[in-house]
Each structure stands twice: as structure tokens, then as C-alpha cells.
Amino acid sequence: MDETPISANGDAGAPAVPDSEPKPAQDVEVLLITGMSGAGRSHAADSVEDMGWYVVDNLPPKLLIPLVDMMTTSSSKIHKLAAVIDVRSRAYFDDLSQVLGHLDDLGVKTRVLFLDASDEVLIKRYESVRRPHPLQRGGRLIDGIGKERALLAHLKETADIVIDTSNLSIHQLSTKLYEGLLGTGPTTVAVHIFSFGFKYGIPLDADFVADVRFLPNPFWVPQLRALTGLDKPVSDYVLSSAGAGEFLDAYERAILTAIQGYAREDKHFVTIAIGCTGGQHRSVAMSAELARRLRVHGLNVTVSARELHRHRSMI
């Protein structure tokens, strides 16, 4: 179903103007995800991808350089690259130190995330999946782990972020990754608010559904009927209605309390649906105002309107 994105100032989003100049290397971020096999690199890659990074797995280090070159072109919309690099790349892994030095010379912001775990935990994890260690080569599992630990010792010492996953669940690991890369608390939770019309169906994908049909409907005001909640006369009418401010005050407090808990429980995406009868006036205005209030608290909030594409056919 179509949704109309709403910009931060409440207007329907206009197409972005493409950059005409290449991005400088300083605007590109590279995160290297490495560490012991079995320590959680795959889950870390998934979490980082959820944060908005472009992720590539099992990449030979030398290929980082052409990838960064691609990211600095004027047509590239990617500026955050996460690469999982480890001993699976075999002999190519030896090139990593040289490549890191080259990226540093270019001025690319590069960080290394190193995941570790105890030998005992790694052995249990490998036994549970029944796969050989990449450096085992027909020998004992513990020998492969030892070779890898020795090979990665210097990289671990110089890593920007080191996480020991021995006693972490996948949710706890994800929380630590968010803390290490984005910070802590509610600001790690991305919020999306969208307006909708109840007569077109209740959304299935919302964490919260608010009903603002208790407010006076601008549809019955002749001079407001052809407008939407994006227009100031409608917004002023809705927000000045009896009960609108009190509702927003209470709902804002409830959402902030929930978001604080979500951040602790590794839920970093929240969807809020606000509905009125047709999804054109009250719900649109209230969505924009709730988004404004939540942004004051430093939250990353996006807004869309599920039914605004119907507006032209209704007037």
C-alpha cells in the first residue's frame, strides 16, 4: 500500500537533488568486523546492517580499496561500509595491515570491531554446528583455534572495539554493538510514525495504534475539507481542539517510557500508527506533532501518511 513520506518540516517529501561532486574520503566510514571464528561475526554483521551499513562478508582485504573508490563517486549513495574479514580469506588475510595503512593515508574513517570468546565456548559452538574450524586442516579443533588466536593477536590489540561474547546471548551482543557504534539509551531506537484511516483497515505492522477520532473532524469544516493535516490551517485546528494537547502529553510520556525499555531489550525499531476516519486530517496533523515532540528528545523519527495518495481522488 502506498505511503507518502513526510519531511521533518511536515511537507510531503520532494525528490532529493543528486550530488554533483564526488564525496571526499573523509565522508566515508569503513567498519571491519573480524575476530575469532564462532565468536558471533555473522550476527554482528546482521546487526550492523540493521543500523544502515552496507555489509559485505568474507571479503579479501585488497578489495576494500576499489569498494571505497566506488563509494566516493558522485552517484554512490553508500557512505558506510562494513566488511567481515577473517581467516577464511586464507592467504589474502595477510594483506589487511597494508590495506588499513592505505585507507588511513586516504583519510577514510576506519574502525575495527573484534569479537572474541573463550576456547571452551568456541569448542562448544563448533561442536553444536558440526563444522570444522577454517584453520583445523584435518587436525584437532583446539589446534585450529590456537592458530587463529595467534594470527589475530596483534589485530585484537589494535582494535577499536573488542567484545567478548563468551557469556552473551545474541540479543545482548546486539545491544553491545548498538552501544559501541551508536551510543546508549533511547537514541539507538529508530521511530517511524504513520497516519492512516480506520475505514481503510487497521495496520498490521504497528507496535502502537492510536485513535484520534475523538477530535473534531476538519472534514466538516467547508474551508478545511479540501486541505490535509500537512496544511497549517488544518494542523492549527486539530492541535487547538479540546483534548489534543492532553492526549499528546500523555502519549509522548508513554512512548518515551516504552522506548527506554526497548533500548534495553534489543528492540531498535518502533512503528507508531495514528488513525482517524479517512487518514487525511486529524491523524496526519497529530503524527507530525508527535514526531516533532519526540525529535526534541534526540530520537531519530521518520513520518509517512498511508492515505494521502487518496486525497486527489476525494476532492
Residue pairs with C-beta under 8 A, 6 or more apart in sequence:
1 306
2 306
2 309
3 194
3 304
3 305
3 306
3 309
4 12
4 13
4 304
4 305
4 308
4 309
5 12
5 13
5 302
5 303
5 304
6 12
6 13
6 230
6 284
6 287
6 288
6 291
6 303
6 304
6 305
7 13
7 14
8 295
10 230
10 235
10 288
11 230
12 230
12 305
12 308
18 74
18 75
19 74
20 74
21 74
22 72
22 73
22 74
23 71
23 72
23 73
23 74
23 76
23 79
24 72
24 107
25 68
25 72
25 106
25 107
25 108
26 107
26 108
26 109
27 72
27 79
28 68
28 71
28 72
28 79
28 80
28 81
28 108
28 109
29 79
29 80
29 81
29 108
29 109
29 110
29 111
30 64
30 68
30 81
30 82
30 83
30 103
30 108
30 109
30 110
30 111
31 48
31 53
31 80
31 81
31 82
31 83
31 110
31 111
31 112
31 113
31 181
32 82
32 83
32 85
32 96
32 100
32 110
32 111
32 112
32 113
33 41
33 44
33 45
33 48
33 82
33 83
33 84
33 85
33 113
33 115
34 41
34 84
34 85
34 86
34 112
34 113
34 114
34 115
34 152
34 155
34 159
35 41
35 86
35 113
35 114
35 115
35 116
35 152
35 156
36 115
36 116
36 117
36 122
36 145
36 148
36 149
36 152
37 86
37 87
37 88
37 122
37 133
37 134
37 145
37 148
38 117
38 121
38 122
38 125
38 126
38 133
39 115
39 116
39 117
39 122
39 165
40 115
40 117
40 163
40 165
40 168
40 170
40 173
41 84
41 86
41 115
42 57
42 84
43 170
43 173
43 174
44 113
44 115
44 173
44 177
45 55
45 57
45 82
45 84
47 173
47 174
47 177
47 178
48 55
48 82
48 177
48 181
49 55
49 82
50 268
50 269
51 177
51 178
51 181
51 182
52 80
53 80
53 81
53 82
54 78
54 80
54 81
54 82
55 82
55 83
55 84
56 67
56 81
56 82
56 83
56 84
57 84
58 84
58 85
58 86
58 88
58 89
59 67
59 83
59 84
59 85
59 89
60 89
60 92
60 95
61 85
61 89
61 92
61 93
61 95
61 96
61 98
61 99
62 92
62 95
62 99
64 81
64 83
64 99
64 103
65 99
65 102
65 103
67 81
67 83
68 81
68 103
68 106
68 108
70 76
70 78
71 78
71 79
71 81
85 93
85 96
86 93
86 134
87 93
87 134
87 135
87 148
87 151
87 152
88 134
93 151
96 155
100 110
100 112
103 110
104 110
111 160
111 161
112 155
112 158
112 159
112 160
112 161
113 159
113 160
113 161
113 163
113 177
113 180
114 152
114 155
114 156
114 159
114 161
114 162
114 163
115 162
115 163
115 165
116 156
116 162
116 163
116 164
116 165
116 166
117 125
117 164
117 165
117 166
118 164
118 166
119 142
119 145
119 146
119 149
121 165
121 166
122 145
123 141
123 142
123 145
126 132
126 133
126 141
127 141
132 141
132 144
133 141
133 144
133 145
133 148
134 144
134 148
135 143
135 144
135 145
135 147
135 148
135 151
136 143
136 144
137 144
156 162
161 180
161 181
163 173
163 176
163 177
163 180
165 173
168 176
171 265
171 266
172 266
174 266
174 268
175 264
175 266
178 184
178 188
178 263
178 266
178 268
179 188
182 188
184 263
185 260
185 263
186 256
186 259
186 260
186 263
186 297
186 298
186 299
187 298
187 299
187 300
188 263
188 268
189 259
189 262
189 263
189 267
189 268
189 269
189 270
189 299
189 300
190 268
190 269
190 270
190 300
190 301
190 302
191 255
191 259
191 270
191 271
191 272
191 291
191 294
191 299
191 300
191 301
191 302
192 269
192 270
192 271
192 272
192 301
192 302
192 303
192 304
193 271
193 272
193 273
193 274
193 287
193 290
193 291
193 294
193 301
193 302
193 303
193 304
194 203
194 206
194 271
194 272
194 273
194 274
194 287
194 303
194 304
194 305
194 306
195 229
195 273
195 274
195 275
195 276
195 279
195 283
195 284
195 286
195 287
195 304
195 305
195 306
195 307
195 308
196 202
196 203
196 273
196 274
196 275
196 279
196 283
196 306
196 307
197 275
197 276
197 277
197 278
197 279
197 280
197 283
197 306
197 307
198 211
198 213
198 275
198 276
198 277
198 279
199 277
199 278
200 278
200 279
200 306
200 307
200 310
202 209
202 273
202 275
203 209
203 273
203 306
205 271
206 271
206 272
206 273
207 270
207 271
207 272
208 255
208 258
208 270
208 271
208 272
208 273
209 273
209 274
209 275
210 251
210 272
210 273
210 274
210 275
210 286
211 275
211 276
212 244
212 247
212 274
212 275
212 276
212 282
212 283
212 286
213 275
213 276
213 277
213 282
214 243
214 247
215 238
215 241
215 243
215 244
215 276
215 282
215 286
216 237
216 238
216 241
217 276
217 277
217 281
217 282
218 224
218 225
218 227
218 234
218 237
218 238
218 281
218 282
219 225
219 277
219 278
219 280
219 281
221 237
223 233
224 233
224 234
224 237
224 281
225 315
226 315
227 233
227 234
227 281
228 234
228 280
228 281
228 284
228 305
228 308
228 311
229 235
229 238
229 280
229 281
229 282
229 283
229 284
229 285
229 286
229 287
229 288
229 305
230 284
230 285
230 288
230 305
230 308
234 281
234 284
234 285
235 285
235 288
235 289
238 244
238 281
238 282
238 285
238 286
239 245
239 285
239 286
239 289
244 286
247 286
248 286
248 289
248 290
248 293
251 290
252 290
252 293
252 294
255 270
255 272
255 290
255 294
256 294
256 297
258 270
259 270
259 299
262 268
262 270
272 290
274 283
274 286
274 287
274 290
275 283
276 282
276 283
278 307
278 310
278 314
279 305
279 306
279 307
279 308
279 310
280 307
280 308
280 310
280 311
280 314
283 305
284 305
284 308
287 303
287 305
288 303
291 301
291 302
291 303
294 301
295 301
